[in-house]
Amino acid sequence: MKIILLGAPGAGKGSVAKQLNELYGAVQISTGDILRSAVQEGTALGKKAKEYMERGDLVPDSIIMEIMEVRLQKPDCKNGFILDGFPRTITQAQELKVIIDRLHIHLDFVINLEVPVDVILERLESRRTCSNPSCQEIYNIKRNPPAEGGTCKKCGHSVIQRADETKEAICNRLETYNSKTAPLIDFYQNEGLLKNVLSLQLPETIAAIKKELNS
């Protein structure tokens, strides 16, 4: 399995990727993961990325794409991979296509997780995250609430609502997604790779993706 997961914030990309990893052994890869790993490993590219990250600047696409190319050649990717929320822009998608062709990787398809805006708002506004940096367990105050007193069931630290998960912040994130990332849907549709999957309940979403794989 070698796929890309697209979807707005709150579409469930992380949950879907985790489930597919457990089912198929395909490694989950996100931009944040590869940047943190490169920095921790102290590679030449990681050191370059670290300079931008420490200044609070965005890491340039050129560095991200180089790190991604290295990541896709690691042994664990031979069992398959799930690109979680990457690429984010048409430019990244075009450059990723060049990399995949150069590495002779066959991409199975691109899954676009479709979720109504009201569901996204409900999901993200209800989300709470453990404040412990080494835990970061995620809860939902309606469907999967934290322990009594608003503490994490795993480590006991308090859980918080992230600053980017207030209604105003969520709306801003959706605007950014619609302007920069949503055009990827047309890009991959034209490439003949796009599969639209409704993402309301995880079991049904996974079943739909498994059906696409089997077909």
Backbone as ProteinMPNN parsed JSONL, in Angstrom:
{"seq_chain_A": "MKIILLGAPGAGKGSVAKQLNELYGAVQISTGDILRSAVQEGTALGKKAKEYMERGDLVPDSIIMEIMEVRLQKPDCKNGFILDGFPRTITQAQELKVIIDRLHIHLDFVINLEVPVDVILERLESRRTCSNPSCQEIYNIKRNPPAEGGTCKKCGHSVIQRADETKEAICNRLETYNSKTAPLIDFYQNEGLLKNVLSLQLPETIAAIKKELNS", "coords_chain_A": {"N_chain_A": [[0.842, -1.196, 0.0], [0.715, 2.07, -1.003], [-0.043, 5.188, -0.487], [-1.63, 8.474, -0.547], [-3.027, 10.638, 1.83], [-5.529, 12.965, 1.786], [-7.306, 15.82, 3.066], [-9.363, 18.091, 4.93], [-8.478, 20.002, 7.939], [-9.293, 18.121, 10.79], [-10.535, 16.121, 9.4], [-9.882, 13.556, 9.917], [-7.488, 12.34, 9.214], [-5.186, 11.484, 10.66], [-6.205, 9.454, 12.382], [-7.191, 7.617, 10.523], [-4.835, 6.974, 9.134], [-3.352, 5.766, 11.191], [-4.92, 3.485, 11.718], [-4.744, 2.145, 9.245], [-2.047, 1.639, 9.213], [-1.845, -0.242, 11.272], [-3.302, -2.305, 10.137], [-2.062, -2.927, 7.679], [0.658, -2.511, 7.91], [1.853, -0.401, 6.709], [3.908, 2.409, 6.792], [3.303, 5.431, 8.546], [3.652, 8.691, 7.405], [4.364, 12.024, 7.975], [4.803, 15.57, 7.372], [5.738, 16.916, 9.66], [6.778, 14.768, 11.132], [8.96, 13.826, 9.547], [10.615, 16.056, 9.524], [11.205, 16.438, 12.271], [12.536, 14.018, 12.776], [14.765, 14.195, 11.071], [16.074, 16.362, 12.217], [16.619, 15.352, 14.794], [18.304, 13.227, 14.126], [20.456, 14.607, 13.25], [21.303, 15.051, 10.641], [22.728, 16.508, 7.619], [20.747, 17.829, 6.18], [18.843, 17.946, 8.176], [20.054, 19.699, 9.975], [19.979, 22.035, 8.499], [17.206, 22.411, 8.318], [16.627, 22.752, 11.015], [17.671, 25.259, 11.609], [15.841, 27.015, 10.425], [13.496, 26.276, 11.812], [14.12, 26.923, 14.468], [14.161, 29.649, 14.308], [11.561, 30.13, 13.975], [10.582, 30.17, 11.454], [9.078, 29.074, 8.335], [10.028, 25.955, 6.995], [11.768, 25.764, 3.98], [10.352, 24.566, 0.864], [12.212, 23.246, -0.753], [14.032, 22.024, 1.002], [12.311, 20.416, 2.515], [11.382, 18.643, 0.524], [13.732, 17.339, -0.196], [14.325, 16.005, 2.193], [12.067, 14.389, 2.338], [12.468, 12.744, 0.105], [14.681, 11.26, 0.923], [13.503, 9.982, 3.118], [11.57, 8.31, 1.923], [13.108, 6.351, 0.876], [13.927, 4.724, 2.894], [14.172, 1.549, 4.624], [11.733, 0.721, 5.902], [9.717, 1.7, 4.323], [9.386, -0.017, 2.26], [7.428, -1.833, 2.807], [5.238, -0.364, 2.344], [3.625, 2.892, 2.46], [2.007, 5.709, 4.018], [1.225, 8.816, 3.185], [0.58, 11.354, 5.191], [-1.411, 13.963, 5.023], [0.285, 15.239, 3.277], [1.319, 15.874, -0.008], [0.974, 19.502, 0.574], [0.567, 21.601, -1.116], [0.184, 22.564, -4.611], [2.668, 22.885, -5.84], [4.347, 21.311, -4.18], [3.158, 18.846, -4.72], [3.731, 18.499, -7.426], [6.518, 18.358, -7.335], [6.812, 16.126, -5.711], [5.819, 14.162, -7.387], [7.851, 14.011, -9.294], [9.911, 13.017, -7.688], [8.868, 10.504, -6.887], [8.673, 9.233, -9.363], [11.374, 9.162, -10.029], [12.356, 7.441, -8.093], [11.136, 5.148, -8.826], [8.659, 4.416, -7.721], [5.449, 3.109, -7.275], [2.496, 4.704, -6.951], [-0.46, 3.903, -5.319], [-3.074, 5.122, -4.958], [-4.796, 8.255, -4.266], [-6.377, 9.265, -1.414], [-9.125, 11.198, -0.711], [-10.463, 12.529, 2.042], [-13.699, 13.173, 2.821], [-15.633, 15.45, 4.611], [-18.37, 17.071, 6.136], [-18.517, 20.612, 6.864], [-19.734, 21.367, 9.308], [-19.424, 19.104, 10.851], [-16.646, 18.941, 11.054], [-16.126, 21.275, 12.553], [-17.434, 20.594, 14.941], [-15.945, 18.357, 15.736], [-13.3, 19.366, 16.104], [-13.643, 21.51, 17.909], [-14.433, 20.096, 20.106], [-12.244, 18.67, 20.779], [-9.593, 17.742, 22.949], [-6.3, 17.976, 24.268], [-3.618, 16.266, 25.822], [-1.543, 17.999, 28.068], [1.023, 17.273, 28.57], [4.101, 17.183, 27.068], [5.404, 14.826, 26.29], [3.407, 13.021, 26.054], [0.739, 13.82, 24.912], [-1.788, 12.726, 24.398], [-4.976, 12.408, 22.817], [-8.273, 13.582, 23.304], [-11.908, 13.568, 23.225], [-14.383, 15.621, 24.311], [-17.001, 14.832, 24.194], [-17.277, 12.22, 23.051], [-15.073, 10.714, 23.836], [-14.121, 11.35, 26.613], [-11.724, 12.977, 28.841], [-10.194, 11.967, 32.024], [-11.888, 12.399, 35.216], [-12.087, 15.75, 36.292], [-10.683, 16.755, 34.219], [-8.25, 15.554, 33.422], [-5.502, 13.682, 32.017], [-5.951, 10.32, 31.075], [-3.844, 8.619, 30.744], [-1.401, 9.727, 31.723], [-1.985, 11.543, 33.714], [-1.661, 14.303, 33.596], [-2.992, 17.631, 33.046], [-5.574, 18.256, 30.614], [-5.907, 20.168, 27.613], [-7.438, 22.737, 25.556], [-6.296, 23.265, 22.422], [-4.788, 26.227, 21.06], [-5.258, 26.528, 18.358], [-7.646, 25.334, 17.943], [-9.962, 26.606, 18.592], [-13.151, 28.032, 17.666], [-12.854, 30.276, 15.971], [-10.155, 30.038, 15.188], [-10.226, 27.564, 13.897], [-11.866, 28.104, 11.698], [-10.195, 29.863, 10.341], [-8.112, 28.115, 9.71], [-9.451, 26.402, 7.979], [-9.992, 28.122, 5.87], [-7.404, 28.591, 4.946], [-6.753, 26.002, 4.156], [-8.63, 25.612, 2.074], [-7.767, 27.466, 0.211], [-5.085, 26.827, -0.354], [-4.605, 24.026, -0.223], [-6.856, 22.48, -1.014], [-6.978, 22.664, -3.906], [-5.399, 20.498, -4.644], [-7.035, 18.359, -4.937], [-8.218, 18.564, -7.477], [-5.853, 18.372, -8.932], [-4.928, 15.71, -8.458], [-7.15, 14.375, -9.352], [-7.009, 14.861, -12.07], [-4.722, 13.433, -12.537], [-5.674, 10.932, -12.41], [-5.756, 9.524, -10.046], [-7.315, 10.002, -7.834], [-9.495, 9.184, -5.128], [-12.525, 9.593, -3.634], [-13.631, 9.548, -0.323], [-16.057, 9.197, 2.136], [-15.763, 10.458, 5.391], [-16.941, 9.9, 8.145], [-17.47, 7.979, 10.142], [-15.015, 5.969, 11.597], [-14.751, 3.042, 11.175], [-16.37, 2.616, 8.858], [-15.078, 4.273, 7.04], [-12.535, 3.079, 6.822], [-13.322, 0.615, 5.774], [-14.242, 1.406, 3.253], [-11.859, 2.277, 2.091], [-10.389, -0.105, 2.074], [-11.926, -1.495, 0.263], [-11.375, -0.082, -2.078], [-8.674, -0.706, -2.319], [-8.783, -3.441, -2.759], [-10.012, -3.52, -5.182]], "CA_chain_A": [[0.0, 0.0, 0.0], [1.426, 3.349, -1.085], [-1.134, 6.131, -0.729], [-1.631, 9.819, 0.024], [-4.291, 11.005, 2.476], [-5.875, 14.378, 1.768], [-8.506, 16.136, 3.839], [-9.295, 19.32, 5.726], [-8.236, 19.786, 9.37], [-10.437, 17.474, 11.427], [-11.13, 15.103, 8.525], [-9.573, 12.235, 10.468], [-6.328, 11.751, 8.53], [-4.322, 10.795, 11.611], [-6.867, 8.227, 12.844], [-7.243, 6.694, 9.391], [-3.47, 6.514, 8.878], [-2.981, 4.855, 12.279], [-5.641, 2.229, 11.511], [-4.176, 1.482, 8.072], [-0.732, 1.155, 9.627], [-2.059, -1.466, 12.053], [-3.837, -3.35, 9.272], [-1.213, -3.275, 6.54], [2.074, -2.307, 8.185], [2.355, 0.744, 5.938], [4.382, 3.42, 7.721], [2.652, 6.74, 8.455], [4.652, 9.744, 7.229], [3.866, 13.397, 7.889], [5.885, 16.55, 7.266], [6.292, 17.141, 10.994], [7.56, 13.59, 11.517], [10.239, 13.736, 8.845], [11.452, 17.17, 9.953], [11.71, 16.142, 13.614], [13.494, 12.91, 12.692], [15.998, 14.693, 10.462], [16.732, 17.207, 13.215], [17.128, 14.475, 15.852], [19.406, 12.434, 13.59], [21.585, 15.506, 13.019], [21.773, 15.01, 9.256], [23.014, 17.823, 7.042], [19.451, 18.445, 5.882], [18.21, 18.214, 9.458], [20.661, 20.909, 10.539], [19.435, 23.167, 7.74], [15.817, 22.588, 8.74], [16.627, 23.217, 12.407], [17.932, 26.7, 11.609], [14.559, 27.686, 10.139], [12.541, 25.965, 12.87], [14.487, 27.665, 15.68], [13.801, 31.054, 14.086], [10.112, 30.209, 13.837], [10.266, 30.328, 10.039], [8.691, 27.868, 7.617], [11.126, 25.28, 6.307], [11.518, 25.853, 2.53], [9.957, 23.348, 0.166], [13.383, 22.542, -1.287], [14.578, 21.182, 2.066], [11.296, 19.41, 2.831], [11.338, 17.638, -0.533], [14.957, 16.533, -0.085], [14.156, 15.119, 3.353], [11.047, 13.412, 1.962], [13.071, 11.769, -0.804], [15.498, 10.373, 1.766], [12.598, 9.172, 3.953], [10.89, 7.304, 1.108], [14.063, 5.293, 0.516], [14.265, 3.93, 4.077], [13.674, 0.17, 4.502], [10.353, 0.493, 6.344], [8.782, 2.125, 3.281], [9.205, -1.101, 1.306], [6.153, -2.472, 3.131], [4.189, 0.586, 2.027], [3.62, 4.123, 3.243], [0.828, 6.566, 3.979], [1.605, 10.216, 3.333], [-0.489, 11.928, 5.997], [-1.523, 15.409, 4.857], [1.363, 15.732, 2.417], [1.707, 17.287, -0.096], [0.012, 20.523, 0.986], [0.389, 22.574, -2.198], [0.391, 22.04, -5.956], [4.12, 22.83, -6.075], [4.849, 20.116, -3.512], [2.633, 17.677, -5.437], [4.494, 18.366, -8.665], [7.867, 17.909, -6.99], [6.694, 14.758, -5.217], [5.651, 13.301, -8.563], [9.198, 13.823, -9.869], [10.659, 12.144, -6.773], [8.299, 9.154, -6.969], [9.094, 8.677, -10.657], [12.821, 8.918, -9.969], [12.583, 6.29, -7.217], [10.372, 4.032, -9.4], [7.608, 4.057, -6.769], [4.091, 3.122, -7.832], [1.495, 5.213, -6.006], [-1.726, 3.208, -5.56], [-4.071, 6.16, -5.182], [-4.874, 9.364, -3.319], [-7.669, 9.264, -0.74], [-9.607, 12.484, -0.229], [-11.456, 12.311, 3.095], [-14.746, 14.192, 2.738], [-16.362, 15.659, 5.86], [-19.082, 18.352, 6.157], [-17.881, 21.623, 7.717], [-20.283, 21.367, 10.662], [-18.827, 17.966, 11.56], [-15.269, 19.341, 11.362], [-16.173, 22.229, 13.668], [-17.796, 19.862, 16.16], [-14.826, 17.496, 16.11], [-12.145, 20.11, 16.588], [-13.992, 22.273, 19.106], [-14.599, 19.148, 21.21], [-10.983, 17.968, 20.995], [-8.7, 18.183, 24.014], [-4.996, 17.33, 24.141], [-2.83, 16.221, 27.053], [-0.542, 19.073, 28.09], [2.342, 16.678, 28.75], [4.721, 17.096, 25.743], [5.808, 13.465, 25.963], [2.202, 12.186, 25.959], [-0.08, 14.395, 23.83], [-2.979, 11.922, 24.138], [-6.081, 13.234, 22.34], [-9.596, 13.204, 23.81], [-13.055, 14.317, 22.749], [-15.178, 15.789, 25.531], [-18.315, 14.207, 24.014], [-17.226, 10.791, 22.74], [-13.965, 10.05, 24.54], [-13.694, 12.391, 27.545], [-10.596, 12.683, 29.737], [-10.588, 11.547, 33.372], [-12.577, 13.411, 36.013], [-11.223, 16.887, 36.589], [-9.994, 17.177, 33.001], [-6.868, 15.076, 33.408], [-5.202, 12.616, 31.063], [-6.098, 8.969, 31.618], [-2.587, 7.892, 30.616], [-0.281, 10.249, 32.52], [-2.476, 12.345, 34.823], [-1.523, 15.75, 33.373], [-4.222, 18.294, 32.625], [-5.794, 18.321, 29.175], [-6.163, 21.551, 27.211], [-7.913, 23.007, 24.197], [-5.22, 23.947, 21.719], [-5.135, 27.565, 20.573], [-5.715, 26.462, 16.961], [-8.876, 24.553, 17.893], [-11.13, 27.423, 18.896], [-13.96, 28.159, 16.457], [-12.243, 31.281, 15.08], [-8.92, 29.485, 14.63], [-10.599, 26.486, 12.978], [-12.351, 28.74, 10.463], [-9.001, 30.373, 9.644], [-7.4, 26.959, 9.163], [-10.215, 25.903, 6.841], [-9.777, 29.064, 4.77], [-6.067, 28.304, 4.425], [-6.844, 24.712, 3.455], [-9.387, 25.769, 0.834], [-7.022, 28.271, -0.756], [-3.777, 26.265, -0.707], [-4.528, 22.563, -0.292], [-7.988, 21.904, -1.741], [-6.694, 22.48, -5.338], [-4.762, 19.204, -4.88], [-8.087, 17.42, -5.337], [-8.271, 18.63, -8.941], [-4.561, 17.902, -9.454], [-4.883, 14.247, -8.451], [-8.236, 13.919, -10.213], [-6.457, 14.886, -13.423], [-3.713, 12.376, -12.604], [-6.376, 9.655, -12.394], [-5.407, 8.828, -8.808], [-8.155, 10.432, -6.711], [-10.634, 8.412, -4.633], [-13.22, 10.335, -2.581], [-14.179, 8.651, 0.702], [-16.73, 9.892, 3.229], [-15.062, 10.168, 6.639], [-17.783, 10.229, 9.294], [-17.2, 6.952, 11.15], [-13.76, 5.319, 11.216], [-14.889, 1.704, 10.571], [-16.897, 2.722, 7.492], [-14.037, 4.886, 6.212], [-11.522, 2.05, 6.563], [-13.938, -0.379, 4.885], [-14.279, 1.983, 1.911], [-10.492, 2.29, 1.572], [-10.049, -1.496, 1.81], [-12.627, -1.858, -0.973], [-10.604, 0.505, -3.178], [-7.435, -1.478, -2.443], [-9.098, -4.761, -3.31], [-10.458, -3.378, -6.573]], "C_chain_A": [[0.876, 1.246, 0.0], [0.397, 4.407, -1.479], [-0.847, 7.494, -0.108], [-3.0, 10.056, 0.633], [-4.463, 12.512, 2.422], [-7.12, 14.599, 2.618], [-8.284, 17.38, 4.669], [-8.896, 18.997, 7.162], [-9.476, 19.176, 10.015], [-11.103, 16.397, 10.579], [-10.847, 13.686, 9.011], [-8.375, 11.562, 9.845], [-5.455, 10.933, 9.481], [-4.903, 9.471, 12.07], [-6.907, 7.178, 11.739], [-5.854, 6.111, 9.121], [-3.026, 5.508, 9.936], [-3.636, 3.493, 12.087], [-5.066, 1.452, 10.333], [-2.791, 0.927, 8.375], [-0.86, -0.164, 10.384], [-2.519, -2.622, 11.172], [-2.837, -3.849, 8.237], [0.286, -3.115, 6.793], [2.692, -1.18, 7.38], [2.709, 1.87, 6.901], [3.695, 4.76, 7.469], [3.726, 7.824, 8.408], [3.964, 11.093, 7.121], [5.069, 14.344, 7.814], [6.553, 16.77, 8.617], [7.187, 16.002, 11.427], [8.934, 13.591, 10.857], [11.173, 14.878, 9.246], [12.045, 16.901, 11.33], [12.768, 15.052, 13.589], [14.828, 13.379, 12.123], [16.787, 15.552, 11.44], [17.366, 16.343, 14.305], [18.323, 13.657, 15.389], [20.637, 13.285, 13.301], [22.15, 15.437, 11.619], [22.025, 16.427, 8.745], [21.717, 18.564, 6.727], [18.728, 18.802, 7.165], [18.755, 19.483, 10.097], [20.156, 22.158, 9.819], [18.01, 23.475, 8.191], [15.748, 23.189, 10.137], [16.827, 24.72, 12.489], [16.639, 27.476, 11.37], [13.583, 27.501, 11.291], [12.84, 26.757, 14.14], [14.181, 29.147, 15.545], [12.288, 31.239, 14.009], [9.674, 30.409, 12.408], [9.81, 28.998, 9.442], [9.914, 27.269, 6.927], [10.83, 25.306, 4.809], [11.168, 24.507, 1.911], [11.165, 22.548, -0.314], [13.975, 21.593, -0.257], [13.598, 20.07, 2.416], [11.302, 18.292, 1.789], [12.587, 16.756, -0.506], [14.841, 15.537, 1.056], [13.131, 14.036, 3.036], [11.634, 12.343, 1.048], [13.927, 10.765, -0.037], [14.592, 9.428, 2.555], [11.953, 8.045, 3.146], [11.805, 6.156, 0.688], [14.462, 4.427, 1.705], [13.567, 2.57, 4.003], [12.213, -0.017, 4.889], [9.324, 0.907, 5.301], [8.549, 1.031, 2.232], [7.901, -1.846, 1.548], [4.963, -1.574, 2.8], [4.273, 1.814, 2.904], [2.31, 4.858, 3.043], [1.31, 7.987, 4.192], [0.417, 10.955, 3.949], [-0.5, 13.454, 5.864], [-0.39, 16.035, 4.074], [1.183, 15.097, 1.044], [0.586, 18.243, 0.315], [-0.28, 21.531, -0.126], [0.625, 21.896, -3.552], [1.884, 21.911, -6.257], [4.725, 21.59, -5.429], [4.395, 18.855, -4.24], [3.419, 17.429, -6.726], [5.899, 17.838, -8.395], [7.855, 16.481, -6.454], [6.554, 13.779, -6.374], [7.001, 12.997, -9.208], [10.003, 12.848, -9.018], [10.178, 10.698, -6.896], [8.702, 8.472, -8.276], [10.573, 8.306, -10.625], [13.142, 7.671, -9.135], [11.84, 5.038, -7.689], [9.348, 3.485, -8.397], [6.258, 4.14, -7.469], [3.121, 3.564, -6.744], [0.149, 4.565, -6.317], [-2.847, 4.191, -5.869], [-3.99, 7.219, -4.1], [-6.283, 9.376, -2.734], [-7.994, 10.674, -0.268], [-10.723, 12.235, 0.773], [-12.449, 13.47, 3.108], [-15.543, 14.252, 4.044], [-17.074, 17.006, 5.793], [-18.439, 19.316, 7.166], [-18.412, 21.586, 9.138], [-19.725, 20.219, 11.5], [-17.383, 18.295, 11.957], [-15.237, 20.284, 12.558], [-16.479, 21.52, 14.978], [-16.628, 19.016, 16.651], [-13.694, 18.295, 16.763], [-12.446, 20.937, 17.832], [-14.124, 21.373, 20.323], [-13.285, 18.452, 21.566], [-10.2, 18.6, 22.154], [-7.421, 17.353, 23.945], [-4.261, 17.358, 25.466], [-1.718, 17.258, 26.981], [0.874, 18.56, 28.269], [2.997, 16.485, 27.375], [5.102, 15.682, 25.331], [4.618, 12.509, 25.847], [1.333, 12.636, 24.791], [-1.28, 13.523, 23.445], [-4.152, 12.834, 23.787], [-7.407, 12.678, 22.855], [-10.661, 14.019, 23.088], [-14.034, 14.401, 23.911], [-16.569, 15.166, 25.418], [-18.226, 12.687, 23.857], [-16.133, 10.027, 23.479], [-13.374, 11.043, 25.544], [-12.472, 11.989, 28.376], [-11.114, 12.235, 31.098], [-11.26, 12.708, 34.104], [-11.606, 14.519, 36.4], [-10.42, 17.35, 35.395], [-8.538, 16.778, 32.964], [-6.724, 13.892, 32.457], [-5.295, 11.248, 31.745], [-4.771, 8.209, 31.605], [-1.509, 8.39, 31.589], [-0.712, 11.151, 33.666], [-2.315, 13.842, 34.68], [-2.867, 16.336, 32.931], [-4.333, 18.265, 31.099], [-6.246, 19.737, 28.823], [-6.824, 21.596, 25.834], [-6.822, 23.803, 23.506], [-5.712, 25.276, 21.155], [-5.675, 27.532, 19.146], [-6.986, 25.637, 16.817], [-10.069, 25.288, 18.496], [-11.895, 27.619, 17.584], [-13.331, 29.145, 15.467], [-11.003, 30.728, 14.404], [-9.223, 28.387, 13.613], [-11.061, 27.06, 11.649], [-11.185, 29.292, 9.648], [-8.225, 29.233, 8.995], [-8.118, 26.404, 7.94], [-10.067, 26.816, 5.625], [-8.422, 28.811, 4.114], [-6.075, 27.013, 3.623], [-7.517, 24.889, 2.094], [-8.606, 26.533, -0.225], [-5.746, 27.583, -1.243], [-3.79, 24.761, -0.973], [-5.653, 21.929, -1.096], [-7.729, 21.75, -3.248], [-5.991, 21.158, -5.668], [-5.783, 18.157, -5.326], [-8.194, 17.382, -6.86], [-6.99, 18.075, -9.564], [-4.553, 16.375, -9.548], [-6.046, 13.626, -9.212], [-7.738, 13.844, -11.653], [-5.388, 13.814, -13.625], [-4.359, 10.991, -12.628], [-6.14, 8.848, -11.131], [-6.4, 9.065, -7.672], [-9.308, 9.465, -6.418], [-11.257, 9.22, -3.491], [-13.886, 9.355, -1.614], [-14.809, 9.494, 1.808], [-16.094, 9.472, 4.555], [-15.875, 10.648, 7.837], [-17.547, 9.269, 10.453], [-15.987, 6.145, 10.699], [-13.947, 3.931, 10.604], [-15.373, 1.744, 9.122], [-15.848, 3.313, 6.54], [-12.976, 3.856, 5.835], [-12.07, 0.99, 5.606], [-13.953, 0.114, 3.441], [-12.884, 1.977, 1.281], [-10.052, 0.872, 1.235], [-10.704, -1.96, 0.513], [-11.869, -1.327, -2.183], [-9.316, -0.285, -3.411], [-7.693, -2.817, -3.135], [-9.526, -4.691, -4.779], [-9.296, -3.02, -7.496]], "O_chain_A": [[1.686, 1.443, 0.906], [0.013, 4.514, -2.644], [0.043, 7.648, 0.73], [-4.02, 9.719, 0.03], [-3.636, 13.254, 2.952], [-7.891, 13.67, 2.859], [-7.159, 17.686, 5.065], [-8.965, 17.838, 7.57], [-10.588, 19.662, 9.806], [-12.114, 15.824, 10.982], [-11.49, 12.731, 8.575], [-8.241, 10.341, 9.929], [-5.035, 9.825, 9.149], [-4.189, 8.472, 12.143], [-6.683, 5.993, 11.989], [-5.71, 4.908, 8.905], [-2.392, 4.505, 9.609], [-2.99, 2.461, 12.271], [-4.916, 0.232, 10.41], [-2.407, -0.123, 7.86], [-0.081, -1.091, 10.166], [-2.174, -3.777, 11.421], [-2.771, -5.045, 7.951], [1.098, -3.542, 5.972], [3.912, -1.016, 7.367], [1.891, 2.244, 7.741], [3.525, 5.173, 6.322], [4.606, 7.871, 9.267], [3.087, 11.287, 6.28], [6.194, 13.971, 8.146], [7.78, 16.806, 8.714], [8.24, 16.229, 12.024], [9.95, 13.384, 11.52], [12.388, 14.691, 9.302], [13.24, 17.105, 11.544], [13.776, 15.14, 14.289], [15.89, 13.011, 12.625], [18.015, 15.482, 11.49], [18.511, 16.571, 14.695], [19.252, 13.418, 16.161], [21.735, 12.756, 13.127], [23.328, 15.724, 11.407], [21.596, 17.409, 9.351], [21.598, 19.764, 6.971], [18.072, 19.84, 7.243], [18.003, 20.255, 10.693], [19.934, 23.199, 10.436], [17.649, 24.63, 8.417], [14.901, 24.04, 10.408], [16.229, 25.385, 13.335], [16.377, 28.477, 12.038], [12.917, 28.45, 11.703], [11.919, 27.215, 14.816], [13.966, 29.832, 16.546], [11.793, 32.366, 13.98], [8.526, 30.776, 12.156], [10.117, 27.931, 9.974], [10.73, 27.989, 6.351], [9.74, 24.906, 4.401], [11.62, 23.456, 2.366], [11.149, 21.317, -0.287], [14.376, 20.48, -0.598], [13.996, 18.918, 2.594], [11.235, 17.116, 2.145], [12.503, 15.556, -0.765], [15.209, 14.371, 0.914], [13.311, 12.882, 3.428], [11.328, 11.161, 1.202], [13.896, 9.567, -0.318], [14.865, 8.232, 2.654], [11.809, 6.932, 3.653], [11.341, 5.121, 0.208], [15.249, 3.493, 1.55], [12.502, 2.447, 3.397], [11.516, -0.825, 4.276], [8.165, 0.502, 5.391], [7.633, 1.132, 1.416], [7.329, -2.424, 0.624], [3.812, -1.981, 2.96], [4.908, 1.796, 3.959], [1.603, 4.664, 2.054], [1.764, 8.324, 5.286], [-0.613, 11.151, 3.304], [0.291, 14.149, 6.501], [-0.133, 17.233, 4.195], [0.921, 13.897, 0.95], [-0.582, 17.861, 0.397], [-1.284, 22.24, -0.066], [1.188, 20.803, -3.627], [2.31, 20.929, -6.865], [5.525, 20.892, -6.053], [5.162, 17.9, -4.364], [3.73, 16.287, -7.065], [6.407, 16.986, -9.124], [8.78, 15.711, -6.713], [7.115, 12.684, -6.335], [7.261, 11.866, -9.618], [10.686, 11.967, -9.54], [10.988, 9.776, -6.997], [9.029, 7.285, -8.293], [10.97, 7.259, -11.136], [14.085, 6.939, -9.438], [11.901, 3.993, -7.041], [9.188, 2.274, -8.243], [5.962, 5.112, -8.163], [2.95, 2.877, -5.737], [-0.338, 4.66, -7.443], [-3.49, 4.103, -6.915], [-3.221, 7.1, -3.146], [-7.265, 9.484, -3.468], [-7.229, 11.274, 0.487], [-11.806, 11.782, 0.402], [-12.077, 14.612, 3.375], [-16.057, 13.239, 4.519], [-16.449, 18.002, 5.428], [-17.891, 18.892, 8.184], [-17.645, 21.753, 10.086], [-19.57, 20.349, 12.715], [-16.949, 17.967, 13.061], [-14.423, 20.118, 13.467], [-15.862, 21.805, 16.004], [-16.355, 18.968, 17.851], [-13.201, 17.939, 17.833], [-11.598, 21.054, 18.716], [-13.948, 21.829, 21.452], [-13.224, 17.719, 22.554], [-10.159, 19.821, 22.309], [-7.457, 16.171, 23.605], [-4.28, 18.372, 26.163], [-1.036, 17.381, 25.965], [1.831, 19.324, 28.137], [2.494, 15.692, 26.58], [5.121, 15.372, 24.14], [4.8, 11.323, 25.574], [1.203, 11.921, 23.797], [-1.74, 13.569, 22.304], [-4.313, 13.902, 24.379], [-7.636, 11.468, 22.845], [-10.366, 15.018, 22.433], [-14.467, 13.376, 24.438], [-17.248, 14.987, 26.429], [-19.008, 11.952, 24.46], [-16.262, 8.826, 23.717], [-12.258, 11.527, 25.354], [-12.221, 10.803, 28.586], [-12.323, 12.133, 31.307], [-11.202, 13.854, 33.659], [-10.463, 14.265, 36.781], [-9.57, 18.232, 35.519], [-7.684, 17.552, 32.532], [-7.693, 13.201, 32.141], [-4.783, 11.052, 32.847], [-4.593, 7.261, 32.37], [-0.796, 7.594, 32.201], [0.112, 11.497, 34.513], [-2.777, 14.594, 35.539], [-3.76, 15.609, 32.498], [-3.328, 18.251, 30.389], [-6.885, 20.416, 29.628], [-6.777, 20.637, 25.064], [-6.464, 24.892, 23.954], [-6.886, 25.432, 20.819], [-6.458, 28.4, 18.758], [-7.37, 25.276, 15.705], [-11.066, 24.668, 18.866], [-11.341, 27.396, 16.508], [-13.283, 28.877, 14.267], [-10.806, 30.912, 13.203], [-8.553, 28.289, 12.585], [-10.687, 26.557, 10.59], [-11.18, 29.205, 8.42], [-7.739, 29.363, 7.871], [-7.477, 25.985, 6.976], [-10.022, 26.344, 4.489], [-8.303, 28.814, 2.889], [-5.482, 26.934, 2.548], [-7.032, 24.379, 1.085], [-8.761, 26.28, -1.42], [-5.363, 27.732, -2.403], [-3.069, 24.277, -1.846], [-5.428, 20.939, -1.793], [-8.217, 20.785, -3.835], [-5.978, 20.735, -6.824], [-5.438, 17.191, -6.006], [-8.253, 16.31, -7.461], [-7.032, 17.396, -10.589], [-4.212, 15.815, -10.589], [-5.952, 12.486, -9.668], [-8.014, 12.879, -12.366], [-5.173, 13.344, -14.742], [-3.675, 9.99, -12.841], [-6.301, 7.627, -11.133], [-6.329, 8.389, -6.645], [-9.996, 8.997, -7.325], [-10.591, 9.5, -2.494], [-14.611, 8.451, -2.029], [-14.17, 10.395, 2.351], [-15.91, 8.282, 4.814], [-15.552, 11.659, 8.461], [-17.437, 9.689, 11.605], [-15.931, 5.688, 9.558], [-13.336, 3.659, 9.57], [-14.87, 1.016, 8.267], [-15.745, 2.903, 5.384], [-12.568, 3.769, 4.677], [-11.351, 0.522, 4.723], [-13.708, -0.658, 2.514], [-12.738, 1.708, 0.089], [-9.404, 0.662, 0.21], [-10.112, -2.726, -0.247], [-11.732, -2.02, -3.191], [-8.913, -0.507, -4.553], [-6.916, -3.256, -3.983], [-9.418, -5.669, -5.519], [-9.491, -2.863, -8.702]]}, "name": "protein", "num_of_chains": 1, "seq": "MKIILLGAPGAGKGSVAKQLNELYGAVQISTGDILRSAVQEGTALGKKAKEYMERGDLVPDSIIMEIMEVRLQKPDCKNGFILDGFPRTITQAQELKVIIDRLHIHLDFVINLEVPVDVILERLESRRTCSNPSCQEIYNIKRNPPAEGGTCKKCGHSVIQRADETKEAICNRLETYNSKTAPLIDFYQNEGLLKNVLSLQLPETIAAIKKELNS"}
